[in-house]
Amino acid sequence: MSSDTLAKVPTAPEIPEPADAPRVVPQRRYGQWAAAAVVLALLGFAVNSVLRNEAFQWDVVADYFTSDSILRGLWLTLWLTAVVMVLGFALGTLLAGFRLSANPVLRAVGWGYVWLFRSIPILVQLLLWFNIGALYPQVFGVKTVNLLSPVAVAIVGLTLHEAAYAAEVVRGGILSVDRGQIEAAQALGLSRWRRWWRIVLPQAMRTIVPPAGNMLIGTLKGTSIVSVIAVNDLLFSAQLIYHRTYQVIPLLMVATLWYAVVTSLLGIGQYYVEKHYARGTGNAR
């Protein structure tokens, strides 16, 4: 078709808007703006009171924030968190397999473990393990007090506690995978290992990662409880200093700020891990 022909094609006439057409006015949300102003004012007042309150002794906080004893305690806290999470999820995965097993004995053992260790508070568990020598003075001919140091007690107690929750997280993730996916993989002749590694695990991780990330952050903060059995973690290091200097609030703020920094970094990492496993689902944002 030539350009002259195209120029002769009639176009639809524009329909003029009526003179009395209503004008669209955006809804005025005076209540929301007023509430936002009140919240910002209260937040500003709170921040100002914290920064200007001399009792916080921010100069002392700055002096001790990167001190050697605090950094050693921080390192032990991070190391303990990593060890407990790895061992806890390893044991929790095994227990999840028990819970999903067709064997009634294994199902009962898995259920009993989860019930028991979720029922006992973590502080009580740590104190029981710390005093295990009263029940078993010797194990394999070795005195229990020599076998279980405070750090070993912390690892055992926290791992057994975390495994009960990890088992439920892993079990829920596996159950979230549609059964048809597994049956389709079986129809294709994939081995059991390849079915779990290539089909079940990637889909289960979408459900496992969010609660696992929350567990990681909770474990990091929960390690502070080991200070009751004299494990030299971040909180215990701060306590040792303020027992000597009587500067309780500044040293507690040092510990608080370090916990906030580390949990924020873990939260960022969790976001990207979730985004990785959410690819192709429309939720990767």
C-alpha positions as CSV (number, residue, x, y, z in Angstrom):
1,M,0.0,0.0,0.0
2,S,1.5,3.4,-1.0
3,S,2.0,6.3,1.3
4,D,-0.7,8.3,-0.6
5,T,-3.3,5.6,0.0
6,L,-2.4,5.5,3.7
7,A,-2.8,9.2,3.9
8,K,-6.4,8.9,2.6
9,V,-7.4,6.4,5.3
10,P,-10.0,8.2,7.5
11,T,-9.4,8.3,11.2
12,A,-11.9,8.1,13.9
13,P,-13.2,11.5,14.9
14,E,-12.3,12.6,18.4
15,I,-15.2,12.7,20.8
16,P,-15.2,15.9,22.8
17,E,-15.6,15.6,26.5
18,P,-18.9,17.0,27.9
19,A,-18.5,20.5,29.3
20,D,-20.0,19.3,32.6
21,A,-17.8,16.1,33.0
22,P,-16.9,15.5,36.7
23,R,-13.3,16.1,37.6
24,V,-11.6,13.2,39.4
25,V,-10.3,14.4,42.8
26,P,-8.0,12.1,44.7
27,Q,-9.3,11.0,48.1
28,R,-7.9,13.1,50.9
29,R,-6.5,11.0,53.7
30,Y,-6.3,13.5,56.5
31,G,-6.4,10.7,59.2
32,Q,-3.4,8.8,57.8
33,W,-1.3,12.0,57.5
34,A,-2.2,13.0,61.0
35,A,-1.3,9.5,62.3
36,A,2.0,9.6,60.4
37,A,2.9,13.0,61.9
38,V,2.1,11.8,65.4
39,V,4.3,8.7,64.9
40,L,7.2,10.6,63.5
41,A,7.0,13.1,66.4
42,L,7.0,10.3,68.9
43,L,9.9,8.6,67.1
44,G,11.9,11.8,67.0
45,F,11.2,12.4,70.7
46,A,12.4,8.8,71.5
47,V,15.6,9.1,69.4
48,N,16.4,12.5,70.9
49,S,15.9,11.3,74.4
50,V,18.2,8.3,73.8
51,L,21.0,10.3,72.2
52,R,20.9,13.2,74.7
53,N,20.5,11.0,77.8
54,E,23.9,11.2,79.5
55,A,23.2,7.9,81.4
56,F,23.9,6.0,78.2
57,Q,27.5,7.3,78.2
58,W,28.0,7.0,74.5
59,D,31.6,7.9,74.8
60,V,32.1,4.8,76.9
61,V,30.1,2.8,74.4
62,A,32.5,4.0,71.6
63,D,35.6,3.1,73.7
64,Y,34.5,-0.5,74.4
65,F,32.7,-1.2,71.1
66,T,35.8,-2.6,69.4
67,S,37.8,-3.6,72.5
68,D,39.6,-7.0,72.4
69,S,37.5,-8.7,75.0
70,I,34.2,-7.7,73.3
71,L,35.5,-8.8,69.9
72,R,36.6,-12.2,71.3
73,G,33.1,-12.6,72.9
74,L,31.5,-11.7,69.5
75,W,33.7,-14.2,67.7
76,L,32.7,-17.0,70.2
77,T,29.0,-16.0,69.7
78,L,29.3,-16.2,65.9
79,W,31.2,-19.5,66.1
80,L,28.7,-21.0,68.5
81,T,25.8,-19.9,66.3
82,A,27.3,-21.5,63.2
83,V,28.2,-24.8,64.9
84,V,24.7,-25.1,66.6
85,M,22.9,-24.3,63.3
86,V,24.9,-26.9,61.3
87,L,24.6,-29.6,63.9
88,G,21.0,-28.7,64.7
89,F,19.8,-28.9,61.1
90,A,21.8,-32.1,60.5
91,L,20.1,-33.8,63.4
92,G,16.8,-32.1,62.6
93,T,16.9,-33.4,59.0
94,L,17.4,-36.9,60.4
95,L,14.5,-36.5,62.7
96,A,12.3,-35.1,59.9
97,G,13.1,-38.3,58.0
98,F,11.9,-40.3,61.1
99,R,8.7,-38.3,61.2
100,L,8.0,-39.0,57.5
101,S,9.0,-42.7,57.7
102,A,6.6,-45.5,57.1
103,N,8.2,-47.2,60.1
104,P,5.9,-46.6,63.2
105,V,8.8,-47.0,65.6
106,L,10.9,-44.3,63.8
107,R,7.8,-42.0,63.6
108,A,7.2,-42.4,67.3
109,V,10.9,-41.7,68.2
110,G,10.9,-38.6,66.0
111,W,7.7,-37.3,67.5
112,G,8.8,-38.1,71.0
113,Y,12.1,-36.2,70.5
114,V,10.4,-33.1,69.1
115,W,7.8,-33.2,71.9
116,L,10.4,-33.5,74.7
117,F,12.9,-30.9,73.6
118,R,10.2,-28.4,72.7
119,S,8.6,-28.8,76.1
120,I,11.7,-28.1,78.2
121,P,12.9,-24.5,78.3
122,I,16.4,-24.0,76.9
123,L,17.7,-22.5,80.2
124,V,16.5,-25.6,82.1
125,Q,18.2,-27.9,79.5
126,L,21.5,-26.0,79.8
127,L,21.4,-26.2,83.5
128,L,20.7,-30.0,83.4
129,W,23.6,-30.6,81.0
130,F,25.8,-28.4,83.1
131,N,25.0,-30.5,86.2
132,I,25.0,-33.9,84.3
133,G,28.0,-34.9,86.5
134,A,25.6,-35.3,89.4
135,L,23.8,-38.1,87.5
136,Y,26.7,-39.6,85.6
137,P,30.0,-38.9,87.4
138,Q,31.9,-40.9,84.8
139,V,31.4,-41.7,81.1
140,F,33.6,-44.4,79.6
141,G,35.9,-44.1,82.5
142,V,36.3,-40.3,82.1
143,K,35.0,-37.9,84.7
144,T,32.1,-36.0,83.3
145,V,33.4,-32.6,84.6
146,N,36.5,-33.1,82.5
147,L,34.6,-34.4,79.4
148,L,32.0,-31.5,79.2
149,S,33.4,-28.0,79.4
150,P,31.0,-25.0,79.5
151,V,31.4,-24.5,75.8
152,A,30.7,-28.2,75.1
153,V,27.6,-28.0,77.3
154,A,26.4,-25.0,75.4
155,I,26.9,-26.8,72.1
156,V,25.1,-30.0,73.2
157,G,22.2,-28.1,74.9
158,L,21.6,-25.6,72.1
159,T,22.0,-28.3,69.3
160,L,19.5,-30.7,70.9
161,H,17.1,-27.8,71.4
162,E,17.5,-26.4,67.8
163,A,17.2,-29.9,66.3
164,A,13.6,-30.2,67.5
165,Y,12.6,-27.0,65.7
166,A,14.7,-27.7,62.7
167,A,13.0,-31.1,62.3
168,E,9.6,-29.4,62.0
169,V,10.9,-26.8,59.6
170,V,12.4,-29.5,57.3
171,R,9.3,-31.7,57.6
172,G,7.0,-28.8,56.7
173,G,9.2,-28.0,53.7
174,I,9.1,-31.5,52.3
175,L,5.4,-31.8,52.8
176,S,4.9,-28.6,50.9
177,V,6.2,-30.2,47.7
178,D,3.3,-31.4,45.6
179,R,3.1,-35.2,45.5
180,G,2.6,-35.1,41.7
181,Q,6.1,-33.7,41.3
182,I,7.6,-36.8,42.9
183,E,5.3,-39.2,41.0
184,A,6.3,-37.5,37.7
185,A,10.0,-37.9,38.6
186,Q,9.4,-41.6,39.3
187,A,7.6,-41.9,35.9
188,L,10.7,-40.5,34.2
189,G,12.9,-43.1,35.9
190,L,14.9,-40.8,38.1
191,S,16.7,-42.5,41.0
192,R,15.6,-41.8,44.6
193,W,18.7,-39.7,45.2
194,R,18.1,-37.6,42.0
195,R,14.5,-37.1,42.8
196,W,15.3,-35.7,46.3
197,W,18.2,-33.6,45.1
198,R,16.8,-32.2,41.8
199,I,13.0,-32.2,42.4
200,V,12.1,-32.2,46.1
201,L,14.9,-30.2,47.7
202,P,14.8,-27.1,45.5
203,Q,11.1,-26.8,45.9
204,A,11.2,-27.5,49.6
205,M,13.8,-24.9,50.2
206,R,11.3,-22.2,49.3
207,T,9.4,-23.1,52.4
208,I,12.4,-24.0,54.5
209,V,14.5,-20.9,54.0
210,P,12.3,-18.3,55.7
211,P,11.8,-20.1,59.0
212,A,15.4,-21.3,58.9
213,G,16.6,-17.7,58.6
214,N,14.5,-16.8,61.5
215,M,15.9,-19.7,63.5
216,L,19.4,-18.5,62.6
217,I,18.7,-15.1,64.0
218,G,17.0,-16.5,67.0
219,T,19.9,-18.8,67.7
220,L,22.3,-15.9,67.5
221,K,20.4,-14.0,70.1
222,G,19.6,-17.2,72.1
223,T,23.3,-17.9,72.6
224,S,23.3,-15.1,75.1
225,I,21.7,-17.5,77.5
226,V,25.0,-19.5,77.8
227,S,26.3,-16.6,79.9
228,V,24.6,-18.3,82.9
229,I,27.1,-21.2,82.6
230,A,30.1,-18.9,82.3
231,V,30.7,-19.3,78.5
232,N,32.6,-16.2,77.5
233,D,30.3,-15.1,74.7
234,L,29.4,-11.5,73.8
235,L,27.1,-10.8,76.7
236,F,29.3,-12.5,79.2
237,S,32.3,-10.4,78.0
238,A,30.2,-7.3,78.5
239,Q,29.2,-8.5,82.0
240,L,32.8,-9.1,83.0
241,I,33.7,-5.6,82.1
242,Y,30.8,-3.9,83.9
243,H,31.3,-6.0,87.0
244,R,34.7,-4.4,87.1
245,T,33.9,-0.8,86.0
246,Y,30.2,-0.6,87.2
247,Q,29.3,0.9,83.8
248,V,26.3,-1.4,83.3
249,I,24.2,0.6,80.8
250,P,27.1,1.4,78.4
251,L,28.3,-2.1,78.2
252,L,24.8,-3.5,77.7
253,M,24.4,-1.0,74.9
254,V,27.7,-2.3,73.4
255,A,26.3,-5.9,73.3
256,T,22.9,-4.6,72.0
257,L,24.5,-2.7,69.1
258,W,26.6,-5.7,68.1
259,Y,23.6,-8.0,68.2
260,A,21.7,-5.4,66.0
261,V,24.5,-5.2,63.5
262,V,24.9,-9.0,63.1
263,T,21.2,-9.7,62.9
264,S,20.8,-7.0,60.3
265,L,23.5,-8.6,58.2
266,L,21.9,-12.0,58.6
267,G,18.6,-10.5,57.6
268,I,20.1,-9.1,54.3
269,G,21.6,-12.5,53.6
270,Q,18.3,-14.2,54.2
271,Y,16.6,-11.9,51.8
272,Y,18.9,-12.8,48.9
273,V,18.7,-16.5,49.7
274,E,14.9,-16.4,49.7
275,K,15.1,-14.4,46.4
276,H,17.3,-17.1,44.9
277,Y,15.0,-20.0,45.7
278,A,11.9,-18.0,44.7
279,R,13.0,-17.7,41.1
280,G,10.3,-18.7,38.7
281,T,7.5,-18.4,41.2
282,G,6.7,-14.8,40.7
283,N,7.7,-14.0,44.3
284,A,11.3,-13.2,43.6
285,R,11.4,-9.6,44.9
